[in-house]
Amino acid sequence: MSDQAAPFRSPFADVAPTLAAYTDDVLFGDVWKRPGLSPRDRSLITVATLIALYRTNELPFHVKYALQNGVTQGEIAEMITHLAFYAGWPSASTAVGIARKVFDEAGAGD
């Protein structure tokens, strides 16, 4: 397990503490820290996958996390546009609304 702190404490720890521990310790503690890809690259992959799979519940957190990992708002917008052709317009247009809200909460754009 990693000695570094997880990026957040799972919001579902009160209901599923073991799942929360796996999320914090294994997913964000081990998987996200593997040397094969940078956190930025992992964020790009994760956000693209969440958009393609229409996982709107997890997408806001990961868009914000991607920004923290160095992905720009412009790159996220370009990713969404690109995915419209592969994942479909509904997935992309929903992602635009989610990204807009995250960008607004994050402050000034790039």
Buried (B, 14 or more C-beta within 10 A) or exposed (E): EBEEEBBEEBEEBEEEEEEBBBBBEBEBBEEBEEEEEEBBEBBBEBBBBBBBEBEBEEBBBBBBBBBEBEBEBEBBBEBBEEBBEEBBEEBBEBBBEBBEEBBEEBEEEE
